[in-house]
Amino acid sequence: MVSGVFVAILGLAYIKITLAVVEQRVKQGITLGDGGSLSMQQIIAAHSNYQNYVPIFLVSLLTLEQVYAAPWYVVAVLGTFFCAGRMLHYLAFVGEMNMPNRKRGMVLTLFSLMGSSGLCLLFAVMSFF
């Protein structure tokens, strides 16, 4: 089950990003909201963006693998691109805003999500024939 590797990687990365938010809160003495701090706003945005994309991608990836029996290499390529995209996007928010990495991260994220969702739709339609 190749998708299990990506569930683990993305879960561990989520913990890392969550701890980065906690670290910023402690460092800046902010318990709720962003306190008007740009660095707090950035890390909160990175955390929020991550948690918005990961669940739907993992559902589509698991569906591809478990329901439609997609080849392992398709699951591996989509998962690898998605993980790389999420990491680039997160790293763009750490410290100085890095727009090129943010854009690359989103391209990889959306490419992967489009691929996994598109393949799910294709396999679903093909199952009717």
N, CA, C and O atoms as a GROMACS GRO file, in nm:
protein
  516
    1MET      N    1   0.084  -0.118   0.000
    1MET     CA    2   0.000   0.000   0.000
    1MET      C    3   0.089   0.125   0.000
    1MET      O    4   0.133   0.172   0.105
    2VAL      N    5   0.114   0.175  -0.118
    2VAL     CA    6   0.201   0.291  -0.137
    2VAL      C    7   0.141   0.416  -0.072
    2VAL      O    8   0.214   0.499  -0.017
    3SER      N    9   0.011   0.430  -0.079
    3SER     CA   10  -0.052   0.551  -0.024
    3SER      C   11  -0.028   0.564   0.126
    3SER      O   12  -0.025   0.676   0.178
    4GLY      N   13  -0.010   0.454   0.195
    4GLY     CA   14   0.020   0.458   0.338
    4GLY      C   15   0.148   0.534   0.368
    4GLY      O   16   0.158   0.599   0.473
    5VAL      N   17   0.244   0.526   0.280
    5VAL     CA   18   0.369   0.601   0.296
    5VAL      C   19   0.340   0.752   0.294
    5VAL      O   20   0.396   0.828   0.373
    6PHE      N   21   0.252   0.793   0.204
    6PHE     CA   22   0.221   0.935   0.193
    6PHE      C   23   0.132   0.983   0.308
    6PHE      O   24   0.142   1.098   0.350
    7VAL      N   25   0.045   0.896   0.357
    7VAL     CA   26  -0.033   0.930   0.477
    7VAL      C   27   0.064   0.959   0.592
    7VAL      O   28   0.048   1.057   0.665
    8ALA      N   29   0.164   0.872   0.607
    8ALA     CA   30   0.262   0.889   0.715
    8ALA      C   31   0.346   1.016   0.696
    8ALA      O   32   0.362   1.094   0.791
    9ILE      N   33   0.398   1.038   0.578
    9ILE     CA   34   0.482   1.156   0.551
    9ILE      C   35   0.403   1.284   0.574
    9ILE      O   36   0.450   1.376   0.641
   10LEU      N   37   0.282   1.289   0.519
   10LEU     CA   38   0.202   1.411   0.533
   10LEU      C   39   0.154   1.431   0.677
   10LEU      O   40   0.141   1.545   0.722
   11GLY      N   41   0.128   1.323   0.747
   11GLY     CA   42   0.091   1.334   0.889
   11GLY      C   43   0.205   1.388   0.973
   11GLY      O   44   0.185   1.474   1.058
   12LEU      N   45   0.324   1.336   0.950
   12LEU     CA   46   0.441   1.384   1.024
   12LEU      C   47   0.473   1.530   0.989
   12LEU      O   48   0.511   1.608   1.076
   13ALA      N   49   0.457   1.565   0.863
   13ALA     CA   50   0.479   1.704   0.822
   13ALA      C   51   0.376   1.796   0.888
   13ALA      O   52   0.409   1.909   0.924
   14TYR      N   53   0.254   1.748   0.904
   14TYR     CA   54   0.151   1.828   0.971
   14TYR      C   55   0.190   1.856   1.116
   14TYR      O   56   0.170   1.967   1.166
   15ILE      N   57   0.245   1.756   1.181
   15ILE     CA   58   0.292   1.775   1.319
   15ILE      C   59   0.402   1.882   1.321
   15ILE      O   60   0.401   1.970   1.407
   16LYS      N   61   0.496   1.875   1.228
   16LYS     CA   62   0.605   1.973   1.220
   16LYS      C   63   0.551   2.114   1.202
   16LYS      O   64   0.596   2.208   1.268
   17ILE      N   65   0.455   2.130   1.111
   17ILE     CA   66   0.398   2.262   1.084
   17ILE      C   67   0.320   2.312   1.206
   17ILE      O   68   0.327   2.430   1.240
   18THR      N   69   0.247   2.223   1.270
   18THR     CA   70   0.172   2.260   1.391
   18THR      C   71   0.267   2.306   1.501
   18THR      O   72   0.241   2.406   1.569
   19LEU      N   73   0.377   2.234   1.519
   19LEU     CA   74   0.475   2.272   1.620
   19LEU      C   75   0.542   2.406   1.587
   19LEU      O   76   0.579   2.481   1.677
   20ALA      N   77   0.556   2.435   1.458
   20ALA     CA   78   0.612   2.565   1.417
   20ALA      C   79   0.517   2.678   1.457
   20ALA      O   80   0.561   2.786   1.498
   21VAL      N   81   0.386   2.654   1.445
   21VAL     CA   82   0.288   2.754   1.488
   21VAL      C   83   0.297   2.774   1.640
   21VAL      O   84   0.300   2.887   1.688
   22VAL      N   85   0.301   2.663   1.713
   22VAL     CA   86   0.312   2.670   1.859
   22VAL      C   87   0.440   2.744   1.899
   22VAL      O   88   0.437   2.828   1.989
   23GLU      N   89   0.550   2.712   1.834
   23GLU     CA   90   0.678   2.778   1.864
   23GLU      C   91   0.668   2.929   1.845
   23GLU      O   92   0.717   3.006   1.929
   24GLN      N   93   0.606   2.972   1.735
   24GLN     CA   94   0.591   3.116   1.710
   24GLN      C   95   0.501   3.181   1.816
   24GLN      O   96   0.526   3.293   1.860
   25ARG      N   97   0.396   3.109   1.855
   25ARG     CA   98   0.306   3.163   1.957
   25ARG      C   99   0.380   3.184   2.090
   25ARG      O  100   0.366   3.288   2.154
   26VAL      N  101   0.459   3.084   2.129
   26VAL     CA  102   0.535   3.095   2.254
   26VAL      C  103   0.639   3.207   2.243
   26VAL      O  104   0.653   3.289   2.334
   27LYS      N  105   0.712   3.207   2.134
   27LYS     CA  106   0.819   3.306   2.112
   27LYS      C  107   0.765   3.449   2.116
   27LYS      O  108   0.830   3.539   2.170
   28GLN      N  109   0.646   3.469   2.059
   28GLN     CA  110   0.592   3.604   2.050
   28GLN      C  111   0.488   3.635   2.158
   28GLN      O  112   0.438   3.747   2.168
   29GLY      N  113   0.456   3.534   2.240
   29GLY     CA  114   0.358   3.556   2.347
   29GLY      C  115   0.217   3.578   2.296
   29GLY      O  116   0.140   3.653   2.355
   30ILE      N  117   0.183   3.513   2.185
   30ILE     CA  118   0.050   3.527   2.124
   30ILE      C  119  -0.028   3.399   2.149
   30ILE      O  120   0.011   3.292   2.103
   31THR      N  121  -0.139   3.411   2.222
   31THR     CA  122  -0.217   3.290   2.253
   31THR      C  123  -0.335   3.270   2.157
   31THR      O  124  -0.379   3.157   2.137
   32LEU      N  125  -0.384   3.377   2.098
   32LEU     CA  126  -0.500   3.367   2.010
   32LEU      C  127  -0.483   3.465   1.894
   32LEU      O  128  -0.440   3.579   1.914
   33GLY      N  129  -0.516   3.420   1.776
   33GLY     CA  130  -0.503   3.507   1.659
   33GLY      C  131  -0.358   3.525   1.618
   33GLY      O  132  -0.272   3.442   1.650
   34ASP      N  133  -0.331   3.634   1.548
   34ASP     CA  134  -0.195   3.657   1.500
   34ASP      C  135  -0.125   3.774   1.570
   34ASP      O  136  -0.007   3.800   1.545
   35GLY      N  137  -0.197   3.845   1.656
   35GLY     CA  138  -0.136   3.956   1.730
   35GLY      C  139  -0.080   4.067   1.642
   35GLY      O  140   0.000   4.148   1.689
   36GLY      N  141  -0.122   4.072   1.515
   36GLY     CA  142  -0.071   4.172   1.424
   36GLY      C  143   0.070   4.144   1.373
   36GLY      O  144   0.130   4.228   1.306
   37SER      N  145   0.122   4.027   1.404
   37SER     CA  146   0.259   3.990   1.365
   37SER      C  147   0.259   3.927   1.226
   37SER      O  148   0.187   3.831   1.200
   38LEU      N  149   0.342   3.982   1.136
   38LEU     CA  150   0.352   3.928   1.001
   38LEU      C  151   0.400   3.784   1.003
   38LEU      O  152   0.345   3.700   0.931
   39SER      N  153   0.502   3.753   1.083
   39SER     CA  154   0.553   3.615   1.086
   39SER      C  155   0.447   3.519   1.139
   39SER      O  156   0.440   3.404   1.095
   40MET      N  157   0.365   3.563   1.233
   40MET     CA  158   0.257   3.480   1.285
   40MET      C  159   0.150   3.459   1.178
   40MET      O  160   0.098   3.349   1.162
   41GLN      N  161   0.119   3.565   1.105
   41GLN     CA  162   0.021   3.555   0.996
   41GLN      C  163   0.068   3.455   0.891
   41GLN      O  164  -0.011   3.376   0.839
   42GLN      N  165   0.198   3.459   0.860
   42GLN     CA  166   0.252   3.370   0.758
   42GLN      C  167   0.246   3.224   0.801
   42GLN      O  168   0.206   3.138   0.723
   43ILE      N  169   0.284   3.196   0.925
   43ILE     CA  170   0.287   3.057   0.969
   43ILE      C  171   0.145   3.002   0.986
   43ILE      O  172   0.120   2.884   0.960
   44ILE      N  173   0.053   3.088   1.029
   44ILE     CA  174  -0.088   3.047   1.038
   44ILE      C  175  -0.142   3.018   0.899
   44ILE      O  176  -0.215   2.921   0.879
   45ALA      N  177  -0.109   3.102   0.802
   45ALA     CA  178  -0.154   3.080   0.664
   45ALA      C  179  -0.098   2.951   0.608
   45ALA      O  180  -0.169   2.876   0.540
   46ALA      N  181   0.028   2.923   0.635
   46ALA     CA  182   0.090   2.799   0.586
   46ALA      C  183   0.020   2.677   0.648
   46ALA      O  184  -0.007   2.579   0.579
   47HIS      N  185  -0.008   2.684   0.777
   47HIS     CA  186  -0.076   2.575   0.848
   47HIS      C  187  -0.216   2.554   0.792
   47HIS      O  188  -0.257   2.441   0.763
   48SER      N  189  -0.288   2.662   0.776
   48SER     CA  190  -0.425   2.656   0.725
   48SER      C  191  -0.429   2.601   0.583
   48SER      O  192  -0.512   2.516   0.551
   49ASN      N  193  -0.340   2.650   0.499
   49ASN     CA  194  -0.336   2.604   0.361
   49ASN      C  195  -0.306   2.455   0.354
   49ASN      O  196  -0.366   2.383   0.275
   50TYR      N  197  -0.213   2.410   0.437
   50TYR     CA  198  -0.176   2.268   0.441
   50TYR      C  199  -0.297   2.183   0.476
   50TYR      O  200  -0.326   2.083   0.410
   51GLN      N  201  -0.368   2.222   0.581
   51GLN     CA  202  -0.480   2.140   0.626
   51GLN      C  203  -0.599   2.148   0.532
   51GLN      O  204  -0.690   2.065   0.541
   52ASN      N  205  -0.602   2.245   0.443
   52ASN     CA  206  -0.708   2.251   0.343
   52ASN      C  207  -0.687   2.153   0.228
   52ASN      O  208  -0.783   2.095   0.178
   53TYR      N  209  -0.564   2.135   0.187
   53TYR     CA  210  -0.536   2.052   0.069
   53TYR      C  211  -0.510   1.904   0.099
   53TYR      O  212  -0.548   1.818   0.020
   54VAL      N  213  -0.447   1.876   0.210
   54VAL     CA  214  -0.403   1.738   0.237
   54VAL      C  215  -0.518   1.638   0.246
   54VAL      O  216  -0.508   1.532   0.183
   55PRO      N  217  -0.626   1.665   0.320
   55PRO     CA  218  -0.730   1.562   0.332
   55PRO      C  219  -0.791   1.519   0.199
   55PRO      O  220  -0.804   1.399   0.174
   56ILE      N  221  -0.829   1.613   0.114
   56ILE     CA  222  -0.892   1.575  -0.013
   56ILE      C  223  -0.794   1.501  -0.103
   56ILE      O  224  -0.832   1.409  -0.175
   57PHE      N  225  -0.667   1.541  -0.098
   57PHE     CA  226  -0.570   1.469  -0.179
   57PHE      C  227  -0.556   1.325  -0.130
   57PHE      O  228  -0.556   1.232  -0.211
   58LEU      N  229  -0.545   1.306   0.001
   58LEU     CA  230  -0.529   1.170   0.054
   58LEU      C  231  -0.651   1.084   0.025
   58LEU      O  232  -0.638   0.965  -0.003
   59VAL      N  233  -0.770   1.142   0.032
   59VAL     CA  234  -0.890   1.066  -0.003
   59VAL      C  235  -0.883   1.021  -0.149
   59VAL      O  236  -0.912   0.905  -0.180
   60SER      N  237  -0.845   1.112  -0.238
   60SER     CA  238  -0.838   1.075  -0.380
   60SER      C  239  -0.727   0.974  -0.405
   60SER      O  240  -0.744   0.883  -0.487
   61LEU      N  241  -0.614   0.987  -0.337
   61LEU     CA  242  -0.503   0.893  -0.355
   61LEU      C  243  -0.541   0.753  -0.304
   61LEU      O  244  -0.516   0.653  -0.371
   62LEU      N  245  -0.600   0.748  -0.186
   62LEU     CA  246  -0.644   0.620  -0.130
   62LEU      C  247  -0.752   0.556  -0.217
   62LEU      O  248  -0.754   0.434  -0.235
   63THR      N  249  -0.841   0.637  -0.271
   63THR     CA  250  -0.946   0.585  -0.360
   63THR      C  251  -0.885   0.525  -0.486
   63THR      O  252  -0.924   0.418  -0.530
   64LEU      N  253  -0.788   0.597  -0.542
   64LEU     CA  254  -0.719   0.545  -0.661
   64LEU      C  255  -0.657   0.408  -0.634
   64LEU      O  256  -0.671   0.315  -0.712
   65GLU      N  257  -0.590   0.399  -0.520
   65GLU     CA  258  -0.518   0.275  -0.490
   65GLU      C  259  -0.610   0.163  -0.445
   65GLU      O  260  -0.599   0.051  -0.493
   66GLN      N  261  -0.701   0.192  -0.354
   66GLN     CA  262  -0.781   0.088  -0.291
   66GLN      C  263  -0.906   0.050  -0.369
   66GLN      O  264  -0.943  -0.067  -0.374
   67VAL      N  265  -0.972   0.148  -0.429
   67VAL     CA  266  -1.096   0.121  -0.500
   67VAL      C  267  -1.071   0.086  -0.647
   67VAL      O  268  -1.128  -0.009  -0.701
   68TYR      N  269  -0.984   0.164  -0.710
   68TYR     CA  270  -0.962   0.146  -0.853
   68TYR      C  271  -0.834   0.070  -0.887
   68TYR      O  272  -0.804   0.050  -1.005
   69ALA      N  273  -0.760   0.029  -0.788
   69ALA     CA  274  -0.638  -0.050  -0.808
   69ALA      C  275  -0.543   0.013  -0.910
   69ALA      O  276  -0.491  -0.054  -0.999
   70ALA      N  277  -0.521   0.143  -0.895
   70ALA     CA  278  -0.426   0.212  -0.982
   70ALA      C  279  -0.287   0.154  -0.960
   70ALA      O  280  -0.255   0.112  -0.849
   71PRO      N  281  -0.204   0.151  -1.063
   71PRO     CA  282  -0.068   0.098  -1.048
   71PRO      C  283   0.009   0.174  -0.940
   71PRO      O  284  -0.011   0.294  -0.921
   72TRP      N  285   0.095   0.103  -0.870
   72TRP     CA  286   0.170   0.162  -0.758
   72TRP      C  287   0.249   0.285  -0.800
   72TRP      O  288   0.261   0.380  -0.724
   73TYR      N  289   0.304   0.282  -0.923
   73TYR     CA  290   0.388   0.393  -0.967
   73TYR      C  291   0.306   0.520  -0.993
   73TYR      O  292   0.358   0.630  -0.978
   74VAL      N  293   0.181   0.506  -1.030
   74VAL     CA  294   0.094   0.623  -1.048
   74VAL      C  295   0.070   0.688  -0.912
   74VAL      O  296   0.081   0.810  -0.897
   75VAL      N  297   0.038   0.605  -0.813
   75VAL     CA  298   0.017   0.653  -0.676
   75VAL      C  299   0.146   0.717  -0.623
   75VAL      O  300   0.141   0.822  -0.559
   76ALA      N  301   0.260   0.655  -0.649
   76ALA     CA  302   0.388   0.706  -0.600
   76ALA      C  303   0.423   0.840  -0.663
   76ALA      O  304   0.468   0.931  -0.593
   77VAL      N  305   0.403   0.855  -0.793
   77VAL     CA  306   0.435   0.981  -0.860
   77VAL      C  307   0.344   1.094  -0.810
   77VAL      O  308   0.392   1.202  -0.778
   78LEU      N  309   0.214   1.067  -0.804
   78LEU     CA  310   0.121   1.169  -0.756
   78LEU      C  311   0.153   1.208  -0.611
   78LEU      O  312   0.154   1.326  -0.578
   79GLY      N  313   0.178   1.109  -0.527
   79GLY     CA  314   0.210   1.136  -0.387
   79GLY      C  315   0.339   1.212  -0.370
   79GLY      O  316   0.348   1.302  -0.286
   80THR      N  317   0.440   1.177  -0.448
   80THR     CA  318   0.569   1.245  -0.441
   80THR      C  319   0.556   1.392  -0.484
   80THR      O  320   0.608   1.481  -0.417
   81PHE      N  321   0.487   1.416  -0.595
   81PHE     CA  322   0.468   1.553  -0.641
   81PHE      C  323   0.390   1.634  -0.539
   81PHE      O  324   0.422   1.750  -0.512
   82PHE      N  325   0.286   1.573  -0.481
   82PHE     CA  326   0.206   1.644  -0.382
   82PHE      C  327   0.289   1.680  -0.260
   82PHE      O  328   0.286   1.793  -0.213
   83CYS      N  329   0.364   1.584  -0.208
   83CYS     CA  330   0.449   1.610  -0.090
   83CYS      C  331   0.550   1.719  -0.120
   83CYS      O  332   0.572   1.807  -0.037
   84ALA      N  333   0.612   1.713  -0.236
   84ALA     CA  334   0.710   1.816  -0.273
   84ALA      C  335   0.642   1.952  -0.282
   84ALA      O  336   0.697   2.053  -0.237
   85GLY      N  337   0.524   1.956  -0.339
   85GLY     CA  338   0.449   2.081  -0.351
   85GLY      C  339   0.413   2.140  -0.216
   85GLY      O  340   0.425   2.260  -0.195
   86ARG      N  341   0.368   2.055  -0.126
   86ARG     CA  342   0.330   2.103   0.008
   86ARG      C  343   0.453   2.153   0.084
   86ARG      O  344   0.446   2.253   0.156
   87MET      N  345   0.566   2.084   0.069
   87MET     CA  346   0.686   2.128   0.140
   87MET      C  347   0.739   2.259   0.083
   87MET      O  348   0.779   2.347   0.159
   88LEU      N  349   0.741   2.273  -0.049
   88LEU     CA  350   0.785   2.399  -0.110
   88LEU      C  351   0.694   2.514  -0.065
   88LEU      O  352   0.742   2.623  -0.033
   89HIS      N  353   0.565   2.489  -0.064
   89HIS     CA  354   0.471   2.592  -0.025
   89HIS      C  355   0.493   2.633   0.121
   89HIS      O  356   0.494   2.752   0.152
   90TYR      N  357   0.510   2.536   0.209
   90TYR     CA  358   0.535   2.565   0.350
   90TYR      C  359   0.666   2.644   0.367
   90TYR      O  360   0.669   2.745   0.438
   91LEU      N  361   0.771   2.599   0.302
   91LEU     CA  362   0.901   2.665   0.316
   91LEU      C  363   0.897   2.809   0.264
   91LEU      O  364   0.975   2.894   0.308
   92ALA      N  365   0.807   2.836   0.169
   92ALA     CA  366   0.795   2.972   0.117
   92ALA      C  367   0.746   3.069   0.225
   92ALA      O  368   0.772   3.189   0.217
   93PHE      N  369   0.676   3.016   0.326
   93PHE     CA  370   0.621   3.102   0.430
   93PHE      C  371   0.715   3.121   0.549
   93PHE      O  372   0.693   3.209   0.631
   94VAL      N  373   0.818   3.041   0.558
   94VAL     CA  374   0.909   3.047   0.672
   94VAL      C  375   1.012   3.158   0.646
   94VAL      O  376   1.080   3.156   0.544
   95GLY      N  377   1.022   3.252   0.737
   95GLY     CA  378   1.115   3.364   0.720
   95GLY      C  379   1.063   3.461   0.616
   95GLY      O  380   0.944   3.496   0.617
   96GLU      N  381   1.149   3.505   0.527
   96GLU     CA  382   1.108   3.597   0.420
   96GLU      C  383   1.018   3.522   0.322
   96GLU      O  384   1.045   3.408   0.286
   97MET      N  385   0.911   3.587   0.280
   97MET     CA  386   0.819   3.526   0.184
   97MET      C  387   0.894   3.498   0.054
   97MET      O  388   0.957   3.587  -0.002
   98ASN      N  389   0.886   3.374   0.006
   98ASN     CA  390   0.954   3.331  -0.116
   98ASN      C  391   0.847   3.296  -0.219
   98ASN      O  392   0.803   3.182  -0.227
   99MET      N  393   0.807   3.394  -0.299
   99MET     CA  394   0.699   3.374  -0.396
   99MET      C  395   0.730   3.269  -0.501
   99MET      O  396   0.640   3.192  -0.537
  100PRO      N  397   0.853   3.259  -0.554
  100PRO     CA  398   0.878   3.153  -0.652
  100PRO      C  399   0.852   3.013  -0.594
  100PRO      O  400   0.793   2.929  -0.661
  101ASN      N  401   0.897   2.988  -0.471
  101ASN     CA  402   0.871   2.858  -0.410
  101ASN      C  403   0.723   2.838  -0.380
  101ASN      O  404   0.670   2.727  -0.392
  102ARG      N  405   0.657   2.944  -0.342
  102ARG     CA  406   0.513   2.934  -0.317
  102ARG      C  407   0.440   2.894  -0.445
  102ARG      O  408   0.354   2.807  -0.443
  103LYS      N  409   0.476   2.958  -0.555
  103LYS     CA  410   0.413   2.926  -0.684
  103LYS      C  411   0.445   2.784  -0.728
  103LYS      O  412   0.356   2.710  -0.771
  104ARG      N  413   0.572   2.744  -0.716
  104ARG     CA  414   0.610   2.606  -0.752
  104ARG      C  415   0.534   2.505  -0.666
  104ARG      O  416   0.485   2.404  -0.716
  105GLY      N  417   0.524   2.536  -0.538
  105GLY     CA  418   0.452   2.448  -0.447
  105GLY      C  419   0.306   2.432  -0.486
  105GLY      O  420   0.252   2.321  -0.484
  106MET      N  421   0.243   2.541  -0.522
  106MET     CA  422   0.102   2.533  -0.561
  106MET      C  423   0.084   2.463  -0.695
  106MET      O  424  -0.013   2.390  -0.713
  107VAL      N  425   0.176   2.484  -0.788
  107VAL     CA  426   0.167   2.413  -0.916
  107VAL      C  427   0.175   2.262  -0.893
  107VAL      O  428   0.094   2.186  -0.947
  108LEU      N  429   0.272   2.218  -0.814
  108LEU     CA  430   0.285   2.075  -0.785
  108LEU      C  431   0.164   2.022  -0.709
  108LEU      O  432   0.115   1.912  -0.738
  109THR      N  433   0.115   2.099  -0.614
  109THR     CA  434  -0.002   2.058  -0.537
  109THR      C  435  -0.124   2.043  -0.628
  109THR      O  436  -0.192   1.941  -0.625
  110LEU      N  437  -0.151   2.144  -0.707
  110LEU     CA  438  -0.269   2.141  -0.793
  110LEU      C  439  -0.257   2.038  -0.904
  110LEU      O  440  -0.355   1.974  -0.941
  111PHE      N  441  -0.136   2.021  -0.959
  111PHE     CA  442  -0.113   1.918  -1.059
  111PHE      C  443  -0.145   1.780  -1.001
  111PHE      O  444  -0.213   1.699  -1.065
  112SER      N  445  -0.098   1.754  -0.881
  112SER     CA  446  -0.121   1.625  -0.817
  112SER      C  447  -0.268   1.604  -0.785
  112SER      O  448  -0.322   1.496  -0.808
  113LEU      N  449  -0.332   1.707  -0.733
  113LEU     CA  450  -0.474   1.696  -0.699
  113LEU      C  451  -0.559   1.679  -0.824
  113LEU      O  452  -0.654   1.601  -0.825
  114MET      N  453  -0.524   1.752  -0.929
  114MET     CA  454  -0.595   1.737  -1.054
  114MET      C  455  -0.575   1.597  -1.112
  114MET      O  456  -0.669   1.536  -1.163
  115GLY      N  457  -0.452   1.546  -1.103
  115GLY     CA  458  -0.424   1.412  -1.153
  115GLY      C  459  -0.499   1.305  -1.076
  115GLY      O  460  -0.561   1.217  -1.136
  116SER      N  461  -0.495   1.311  -0.944
  116SER     CA  462  -0.562   1.209  -0.864
  116SER      C  463  -0.714   1.218  -0.878
  116SER      O  464  -0.781   1.116  -0.889
  117SER      N  465  -0.767   1.339  -0.878
  117SER     CA  466  -0.912   1.356  -0.892
  117SER      C  467  -0.958   1.318  -1.032
  117SER      O  468  -1.061   1.253  -1.050
  118GLY      N  469  -0.881   1.360  -1.131
  118GLY     CA  470  -0.915   1.326  -1.269
  118GLY      C  471  -0.913   1.176  -1.294
  118GLY      O  472  -1.001   1.123  -1.362
  119LEU      N  473  -0.814   1.108  -1.238
  119LEU     CA  474  -0.808   0.963  -1.255
  119LEU      C  475  -0.922   0.893  -1.181
  119LEU      O  476  -0.977   0.794  -1.230
  120CYS      N  477  -0.958   0.944  -1.064
  120CYS     CA  478  -1.074   0.888  -0.993
  120CYS      C  479  -1.200   0.901  -1.079
  120CYS      O  480  -1.279   0.807  -1.090
  121LEU      N  481  -1.218   1.019  -1.138
  121LEU     CA  482  -1.334   1.040  -1.224
  121LEU      C  483  -1.331   0.948  -1.346
  121LEU      O  484  -1.432   0.888  -1.382
  122LEU      N  485  -1.215   0.937  -1.408
  122LEU     CA  486  -1.200   0.849  -1.524
  122LEU      C  487  -1.234   0.704  -1.490
  122LEU      O  488  -1.311   0.640  -1.561
  123PHE      N  489  -1.176   0.653  -1.381
  123PHE     CA  490  -1.203   0.516  -1.340
  123PHE      C  491  -1.350   0.496  -1.302
  123PHE      O  492  -1.407   0.391  -1.330
  124ALA      N  493  -1.410   0.596  -1.240
  124ALA     CA  494  -1.551   0.587  -1.202
  124ALA      C  495  -1.640   0.578  -1.326
  124ALA      O  496  -1.731   0.496  -1.332
  125VAL      N  497  -1.613   0.663  -1.424
  125VAL     CA  498  -1.691   0.661  -1.548
  125VAL      C  499  -1.670   0.530  -1.622
  125VAL      O  500  -1.764   0.472  -1.674
  126MET      N  501  -1.544   0.484  -1.628
  126MET     CA  502  -1.513   0.360  -1.700
  126MET      C  503  -1.581   0.239  -1.633
  126MET      O  504  -1.609   0.140  -1.700
  127SER      N  505  -1.608   0.246  -1.504
  127SER     CA  506  -1.671   0.133  -1.436
  127SER      C  507  -1.815   0.113  -1.479
  127SER      O  508  -1.872   0.007  -1.455
  128PHE      N  509  -1.874   0.214  -1.542
  128PHE     CA  510  -2.012   0.200  -1.589
  128PHE      C  511  -2.020   0.130  -1.725
  128PHE      O  512  -2.129   0.092  -1.770
  129PHE      N  513  -1.907   0.113  -1.790
  129PHE     CA  514  -1.908   0.053  -1.925
  129PHE      C  515  -1.846  -0.083  -1.926
  129PHE      O  516  -1.838  -0.147  -2.031
   0.00000   0.00000   0.00000
